[in-house]
Amino acid sequence: MTIFKHKLDEEFLTVAETKEILEELERERAADEDREMRYELARAIEHVNRFAVLDPEKSNEFVAELLELEKVDEATAYKIADLQP
């Protein structure tokens, strides 16, 4: 039996935006004492805490500036914003 998965939607996020989402999820999990945080979630939170340089608003502004450049596509703009050269 084969289960096929279809990609319904794709949205790029900066590390700063991801950090904001994961912080909210972490607060929800902390409020419920019965729910334990999975290893993968804990590692993801640790990663974004280490690598998120800008706040979400500034990172979105930076992405918008990069998208104005002729040779930068959306995926590349988000990756550059995450790396902050």
DSSP file (Angstrom, degrees, kcal/mol; ACC not computed):
  #  RESIDUE AA STRUCTURE BP1 BP2  ACC     N-H-->O    O-->H-N    N-H-->O    O-->H-N    TCO  KAPPA ALPHA  PHI   PSI    X-CA   Y-CA   Z-CA
    1    1 A M              0   0    0      0, 0.0     2,-0.5     0, 0.0     0, 0.0   0.000 360.0 360.0 360.0 129.2    0.0    0.0    0.0
    2    2 A T        -     0   0    0      2,-0.0     2,-0.6     0, 0.0     0, 0.0  -0.918 360.0-155.6-112.5 131.8    1.4    3.4   -1.0
    3    3 A I        -     0   0    0     -2,-0.5     2,-0.4     2,-0.0     0, 0.0  -0.929  12.2-155.2-107.1 120.6    0.4    6.6    0.6
    4    4 A F        -     0   0    0     -2,-0.6     2,-0.5     2,-0.0    -2,-0.0  -0.778   2.3-156.9 -96.2 137.5    0.9    9.6   -1.6
    5    5 A K        -     0   0    0     -2,-0.4     2,-0.4     2,-0.0    -2,-0.0  -0.950   5.6-156.7-114.2 132.8    1.3   13.0   -0.1
    6    6 A H        -     0   0    0     -2,-0.5     2,-0.7     0, 0.0    -2,-0.0  -0.883  20.3-123.0-109.5 138.4    0.5   16.1   -2.1
    7    7 A K        +     0   0    0     -2,-0.4     3,-0.1     1,-0.2    -2,-0.0  -0.708  29.7 179.6 -78.6 115.2    2.0   19.5   -1.4
    8    8 A L        -     0   0    0     -2,-0.7     2,-0.3     1,-0.3    -1,-0.2   0.836  63.1  -3.0 -86.1 -35.5   -1.0   21.7   -0.9
    9    9 A D        -     0   0    0      2,-0.0     2,-0.4     0, 0.0    -1,-0.3  -0.990  55.6-154.5-155.8 154.0    0.8   25.0   -0.2
   10   10 A E        +     0   0    0     -2,-0.3     2,-0.4    -3,-0.1    -3,-0.0  -0.992  15.5 172.6-137.8 129.4    4.3   26.3    0.2
   11   11 A E        -     0   0    0     -2,-0.4     2,-0.3     2,-0.0    -2,-0.0  -0.996  24.3-135.9-138.6 130.3    5.2   29.4    2.2
   12   12 A F        -     0   0    0     -2,-0.4     2,-0.3     0, 0.0    -2,-0.0  -0.659  23.2-173.4 -86.0 141.1    8.7   30.7    2.9
   13   13 A L        -     0   0    0     -2,-0.3     2,-0.2     4,-0.0    -2,-0.0  -0.969  20.3-127.6-130.5 147.7    9.5   31.9    6.4
   14   14 A T     >  -     0   0    0     -2,-0.3     4,-2.2     1,-0.1     5,-0.2  -0.482  33.2-108.1 -83.2 166.0   12.6   33.5    7.9
   15   15 A V  H  > S+     0   0    0     63,-0.2     4,-2.5     1,-0.2    37,-0.2   0.867 121.1  56.3 -62.0 -35.4   14.2   32.1   11.0
   16   16 A A  H  > S+     0   0    0      2,-0.2     4,-1.8     1,-0.2    -1,-0.2   0.903 108.0  46.4 -64.2 -41.5   12.8   35.0   12.9
   17   17 A E  H  > S+     0   0    0      2,-0.2     4,-1.9     1,-0.2    -1,-0.2   0.894 112.5  50.8 -66.9 -39.3    9.3   34.3   11.9
   18   18 A T  H  X S+     0   0    0     -4,-2.2     4,-2.7     1,-0.2    -2,-0.2   0.890 107.1  54.4 -64.1 -39.3    9.8   30.6   12.7
   19   19 A K  H  X S+     0   0    0     -4,-2.5     4,-2.4     1,-0.2    -1,-0.2   0.912 106.8  51.0 -60.8 -42.8   11.1   31.6   16.1
   20   20 A E  H  X S+     0   0    0     -4,-1.8     4,-1.7     2,-0.2    -1,-0.2   0.912 112.2  46.4 -61.2 -43.8    8.0   33.6   16.8
   21   21 A I  H  X S+     0   0    0     -4,-1.9     4,-2.0     1,-0.2    -2,-0.2   0.915 113.7  47.9 -65.5 -44.1    5.7   30.6   15.8
   22   22 A L  H  X S+     0   0    0     -4,-2.7     4,-2.5     1,-0.2    -2,-0.2   0.839 107.3  56.0 -69.5 -32.4    7.7   28.1   17.9
   23   23 A E  H  X S+     0   0    0     -4,-2.4     4,-2.2    -5,-0.2    -1,-0.2   0.910 108.5  48.2 -63.2 -41.0    7.7   30.4   20.9
   24   24 A E  H  X S+     0   0    0     -4,-1.7     4,-2.0     2,-0.2    -2,-0.2   0.917 112.6  48.0 -64.2 -43.2    4.0   30.5   20.8
   25   25 A L  H  X S+     0   0    0     -4,-2.0     4,-2.3     1,-0.2    -2,-0.2   0.885 109.9  52.8 -64.2 -39.1    3.8   26.7   20.5
   26   26 A E  H  X S+     0   0    0     -4,-2.5     4,-2.3     2,-0.2    -1,-0.2   0.891 107.8  51.1 -64.5 -40.0    6.3   26.4   23.4
   27   27 A R  H  X S+     0   0    0     -4,-2.2     4,-1.7     2,-0.2    -1,-0.2   0.907 109.8  50.1 -63.5 -41.2    4.1   28.6   25.6
   28   28 A E  H  X S+     0   0    0     -4,-2.0     4,-1.0     1,-0.2    -2,-0.2   0.915 112.4  46.6 -62.5 -43.0    1.1   26.4   24.8
   29   29 A R  H  < S+     0   0    0     -4,-2.3     6,-0.3     1,-0.2     3,-0.2   0.866 109.9  53.6 -67.9 -35.9    2.9   23.2   25.6
   30   30 A A  H  < S+     0   0    0     -4,-2.3    -1,-0.2     1,-0.2    -2,-0.2   0.831 104.1  56.4 -68.6 -31.0    4.3   24.7   28.9
   31   31 A A  H  < S+     0   0    0     -4,-1.7     2,-0.8     1,-0.2    -1,-0.2   0.815 101.0  62.6 -69.7 -29.9    0.7   25.6   30.0
   32   32 A D    ><  -     0   0    0     -4,-1.0     3,-1.0    -3,-0.2    -1,-0.2  -0.854  68.4-168.4-100.2 105.0   -0.4   22.0   29.6
   33   33 A E  T 3  S+     0   0    0     -2,-0.8    -1,-0.2     1,-0.2    -2,-0.1   0.740  83.0  60.0 -67.0 -23.4    1.7   19.9   32.1
   34   34 A D  T 3  S+     0   0    0      2,-0.1     2,-0.6     1,-0.0    -1,-0.2   0.740  88.8  82.3 -78.0 -22.5    0.6   16.6   30.5
   35   35 A R    <   -     0   0    0     -3,-1.0     2,-0.3    -6,-0.3    -3,-0.1  -0.737  68.4-155.5 -89.6 122.5    2.0   17.4   27.1
   36   36 A E        -     0   0    0     -2,-0.6     2,-0.4     1,-0.0    -2,-0.1  -0.728  21.4-114.0 -94.5 144.2    5.7   16.7   26.8
   37   37 A M        -     0   0    0     -2,-0.3    -1,-0.0     1,-0.1   -11,-0.0  -0.641  33.3-124.5 -79.6 128.4    7.8   18.5   24.2
   38   38 A R     >  -     0   0    0     -2,-0.4     4,-2.3     1,-0.1     5,-0.2  -0.304  18.9-114.1 -70.3 156.7    9.1   16.2   21.5
   39   39 A Y  H  > S+     0   0    0      1,-0.2     4,-2.4     2,-0.2     5,-0.2   0.898 115.4  52.7 -57.4 -44.8   12.8   16.0   20.9
   40   40 A E  H  > S+     0   0    0      1,-0.2     4,-2.2     2,-0.2    -1,-0.2   0.887 109.7  48.6 -62.4 -39.9   12.5   17.4   17.4
   41   41 A L  H  > S+     0   0    0      2,-0.2     4,-2.4     1,-0.2    -1,-0.2   0.913 110.6  50.6 -66.7 -42.9   10.5   20.4   18.6
   42   42 A A  H  X S+     0   0    0     -4,-2.3     4,-2.2     1,-0.2    -2,-0.2   0.901 112.0  47.7 -62.0 -40.8   13.0   21.1   21.4
   43   43 A R  H  X S+     0   0    0     -4,-2.4     4,-2.3     2,-0.2    -1,-0.2   0.883 110.6  51.7 -67.8 -38.2   15.9   21.0   18.8
   44   44 A A  H  X S+     0   0    0     -4,-2.2     4,-2.4     2,-0.2     5,-0.2   0.913 110.6  48.4 -64.4 -42.0   14.0   23.3   16.5
   45   45 A I  H  X S+     0   0    0     -4,-2.4     4,-2.1     1,-0.2    -2,-0.2   0.911 111.3  50.3 -63.8 -42.9   13.5   25.8   19.3
   46   46 A E  H  X S+     0   0    0     -4,-2.2     4,-1.5    -5,-0.2    -2,-0.2   0.903 110.6  50.8 -61.1 -41.2   17.1   25.6   20.2
   47   47 A H  H  X S+     0   0    0     -4,-2.3     4,-2.2     1,-0.2    -2,-0.2   0.941 111.5  44.9 -63.5 -49.6   18.1   26.2   16.6
   48   48 A V  H  X S+     0   0    0     -4,-2.4     4,-2.0     1,-0.2    -1,-0.2   0.853 110.3  55.3 -68.2 -32.2   16.0   29.3   16.0
   49   49 A N  H  < S+     0   0    0     -4,-2.1    -1,-0.2    -5,-0.2    -2,-0.2   0.858 113.1  43.1 -65.4 -32.9   17.1   30.8   19.3
   50   50 A R  H  < S+     0   0    0     -4,-1.5    -2,-0.2    -3,-0.2    -1,-0.2   0.868 124.3  31.5 -78.5 -37.3   20.7   30.4   18.2
   51   51 A F  H  < S+     0   0    0     -4,-2.2     2,-0.8    -5,-0.1    -2,-0.2   0.532  83.1 106.2-107.7  -7.0   20.3   31.7   14.7
   52   52 A A     <  +     0   0    0     -4,-2.0    30,-0.1    -5,-0.2    31,-0.1  -0.651  36.6 167.0 -76.7 111.3   17.5   34.2   14.6
   53   53 A V        +     0   0    0     -2,-0.8    -1,-0.2    29,-0.2     2,-0.2   0.888  57.1  39.2 -92.0 -47.2   19.4   37.5   14.3
   54   54 A L  S    S-     0   0    0     27,-0.2    27,-0.0     1,-0.1    30,-0.0  -0.524  85.7-105.5-100.5 166.4   16.6   40.0   13.4
   55   55 A D     >  -     0   0    0     -2,-0.2     4,-2.3     1,-0.1     5,-0.2  -0.518  43.7-100.9 -82.2 164.2   13.1   40.4   14.6
   56   56 A P  H  > S+     0   0    0      0, 0.0     4,-2.1     0, 0.0     5,-0.2   0.845 119.6  52.5 -58.0 -37.5   10.3   39.2   12.2
   57   57 A E  H  > S+     0   0    0      2,-0.2     4,-2.1     1,-0.2     5,-0.2   0.939 112.1  44.3 -65.2 -46.5    9.5   42.8   11.0
   58   58 A K  H  > S+     0   0    0      1,-0.2     4,-2.3     2,-0.2    -1,-0.2   0.875 112.4  52.3 -67.3 -36.5   13.0   43.7   10.1
   59   59 A S  H  X S+     0   0    0     -4,-2.3     4,-2.3     2,-0.2    -1,-0.2   0.891 109.2  49.8 -67.8 -36.7   13.7   40.3    8.4
   60   60 A N  H  X S+     0   0    0     -4,-2.1     4,-2.4    -5,-0.2    -2,-0.2   0.887 110.3  50.6 -66.8 -38.1   10.5   40.8    6.3
   61   61 A E  H  X S+     0   0    0     -4,-2.1     4,-2.3     2,-0.2    -2,-0.2   0.913 110.4  49.7 -62.6 -42.4   11.7   44.3    5.3
   62   62 A F  H  X S+     0   0    0     -4,-2.3     4,-2.2     2,-0.2    -2,-0.2   0.904 110.3  49.9 -63.6 -41.9   15.1   42.8    4.4
   63   63 A V  H  X S+     0   0    0     -4,-2.3     4,-2.4     2,-0.2    -1,-0.2   0.911 109.4  52.1 -62.4 -42.4   13.4   40.1    2.3
   64   64 A A  H  X S+     0   0    0     -4,-2.4     4,-1.0     1,-0.2    -2,-0.2   0.904 109.6  49.2 -61.8 -41.1   11.3   42.8    0.5
   65   65 A E  H  X S+     0   0    0     -4,-2.3     4,-0.5     1,-0.2     3,-0.4   0.902 111.6  49.2 -63.8 -40.5   14.5   44.8   -0.3
   66   66 A L  H >< S+     0   0    0     -4,-2.2     3,-1.2     1,-0.2     6,-0.3   0.872 105.5  57.0 -67.1 -36.1   16.2   41.6   -1.7
   67   67 A L  H 3< S+     0   0    0     -4,-2.4    -1,-0.2     1,-0.3    -2,-0.2   0.735  96.2  65.2 -68.7 -21.1   13.1   40.8   -3.8
   68   68 A E  H 3< S+     0   0    0     -4,-1.0    -1,-0.3    -3,-0.4    -2,-0.2   0.739  83.5  93.9 -71.1 -21.8   13.4   44.2   -5.5
   69   69 A L  S X< S-     0   0    0     -3,-1.2     3,-0.8    -4,-0.5    -3,-0.0  -0.472  81.7-129.9 -71.9 144.4   16.8   43.1   -6.9
   70   70 A E  T 3  S+     0   0    0      1,-0.2    -1,-0.1    -2,-0.1    -4,-0.0   0.860  99.3  41.2 -66.4 -39.4   16.5   41.6  -10.4
   71   71 A K  T 3  S+     0   0    0      2,-0.0     2,-0.6     1,-0.0    -1,-0.2   0.307  92.0  94.6 -98.4   9.7   18.4   38.4   -9.9
   72   72 A V    <   -     0   0    0     -3,-0.8     2,-0.1    -6,-0.3    -3,-0.0  -0.894  56.9-161.1-107.6 118.2   17.2   37.3   -6.5
   73   73 A D     >  -     0   0    0     -2,-0.6     4,-2.3     1,-0.1     5,-0.2  -0.356  35.4 -96.7 -88.0 176.5   14.2   34.9   -6.4
   74   74 A E  H  > S+     0   0    0      1,-0.2     4,-2.2     2,-0.2     5,-0.2   0.916 120.9  48.2 -63.3 -47.5   12.0   34.4   -3.3
   75   75 A A  H  > S+     0   0    0      1,-0.2     4,-1.9     2,-0.2    -1,-0.2   0.903 113.7  48.0 -61.5 -41.3   13.7   31.3   -1.9
   76   76 A T  H  > S+     0   0    0      2,-0.2     4,-2.6     1,-0.2    -1,-0.2   0.887 108.5  54.4 -67.1 -39.3   17.1   32.9   -2.2
   77   77 A A  H  X S+     0   0    0     -4,-2.3     4,-2.2     1,-0.2    -2,-0.2   0.915 109.9  46.7 -61.3 -43.4   15.9   36.1   -0.6
   78   78 A Y  H  X S+     0   0    0     -4,-2.2     4,-1.8     2,-0.2   -63,-0.2   0.890 112.0  50.5 -67.0 -38.3   14.7   34.2    2.4
   79   79 A K  H  X S+     0   0    0     -4,-1.9     4,-2.1     2,-0.2    -2,-0.2   0.906 110.4  49.1 -66.6 -41.0   17.9   32.2    2.7
   80   80 A I  H  X S+     0   0    0     -4,-2.6     4,-2.4     1,-0.2    -2,-0.2   0.908 109.8  52.2 -63.5 -41.4   20.0   35.4    2.5
   81   81 A A  H  < S+     0   0    0     -4,-2.2    -1,-0.2     1,-0.2    -2,-0.2   0.862 110.2  49.2 -63.3 -35.0   17.8   37.0    5.2
   82   82 A D  H  < S+     0   0    0     -4,-1.8    -1,-0.2     1,-0.2    -2,-0.2   0.884 115.2  42.7 -70.1 -38.3   18.4   33.9    7.4
   83   83 A L  H  < S-     0   0    0     -4,-2.1    -2,-0.2    -5,-0.1    -1,-0.2   0.793  87.9-157.8 -80.7 -28.6   22.1   33.9    6.9
   84   84 A Q     <        0   0    0     -4,-2.4    -3,-0.1    -5,-0.2    -4,-0.1   0.962 360.0 360.0  48.1  73.0   22.6   37.7    7.3
   85   85 A P              0   0    0      0, 0.0    -1,-0.2     0, 0.0    -4,-0.1   0.514 360.0 360.0 -66.8 360.0   25.9   38.1    5.5
